[in-house]
Amino acid sequence: MSQRVARAQEVAREVLGETIQNLKDPRIGFATVTGVRMTTDLRHARVLVSVLGSPEEEEQTMAGLRSATPYIRSELGRQVRLKYLPELTFELDRRAQSAERVETLLREIHLEER
């Protein structure tokens, strides 16, 4: 990955994170932008979002984000200078849940060994 793409991803992550925190949609719960993956031409961006809450709250938050995508995209364009404004796709980031599950399994194994 080029430095240009890496820098664009980092700046987009920061701007999108702030923008999402300031949304007034009641469906959007505690959501954190954990990463942004852009194509090399910077025309498409996958936004990885971690949501704190139940599966229903996750679904509502993702629905709220999809609904707010045009506004979020315009804010990104207003704050970041790019030749093309990337199409945004929001995806639920389940890495934290996976890490928590692995941690729980390791704790259980450790307790069984005692």
Protein Blocks (a to p, Z undefined) as FASTA:
>chain_A
ZZklmmmmmmmmmmmmmmmmmpcbfklccdddfbdcddfklpaccdddddeddfklmmmm
mmmmmmmmmmmmmmmmmmpccfbdcdddddddfklmmmmmmmmmmmmmmmmmZZ
